[in-house]
Amino acid sequence: VRAGGKPLPIEFQMRNDGKSWKVYDIAVEGISLVLTYRSEFDAVVKQEGIDGLIKRLKQKNSPAKLG
């Protein structure tokens, strides 16, 4: 629920791996996180190739960025 606003619809897509349920996608107001990332990744791959995408992901996930 947003402060002072209407509740937002949130959908979770889940899969069971045989041991437990795992969330693999979240959609807020119909916007899928997986589809959003897929679109962003596609644009980077077209401009910089797969190596460029891997480099960007490593930078975003570096300990300096996470801490």
N, C-alpha and C positions, 0 to 999 in steps of 0.2 A: 504494500500500500504506500503510495506516495503521500508525503505530508500535505494535507489540505487538498488532495486530489482523489480521483477515483482509483479503485484497485486496477492494477495492470494484469492482463492475462499472461501467465507464464506456463509454457508447455515443456515437459521433459520427455525426451525420447530415451528409452532404456532398453538394455539387452541383458539377458542372463547368460553368464559365461559357464554355467554349470555349478558354480560355487556361490555366486552372489549376483545381485543386480548392479549394473554399471550405467551411469548416465553418459550418453555419447553426444547428445545435442540438447541445447536449450533454445527455445524460441520465445521472445518477448514481443508481445503485440504482433505476432505472426512473422517476426524477423528471426531467422535461424542463424545461430552462431556458426554452425558448420558451413552453411552456404555463403555467409559473409566472408569467412576466412578463405574458402575455396576461391571466391572471386578475387580477393586481394592477392592470394598466392599466384593465381593465373596471370594477373597483370605483371607481377614481379618476374615470373618465369619468362613471359614474352619479352620483357625489356632486358633482363639480366641473365637469363638462363637458370637452370636448376642450381648451379653453383652459387649464383647470386642470392637465390632464395635461402639456401642452406646457410650462407654467410649471415644474412639478415636474421634468421632464426637463432643462430648461435649468439649474435650480438644481443638480441632481445632477451635471451635466456642466460646471459652471463651473470655470474655472482654479483658483480658490481651493479648491474641493473636491478637485480632482484632484492638486494639489501638496502 
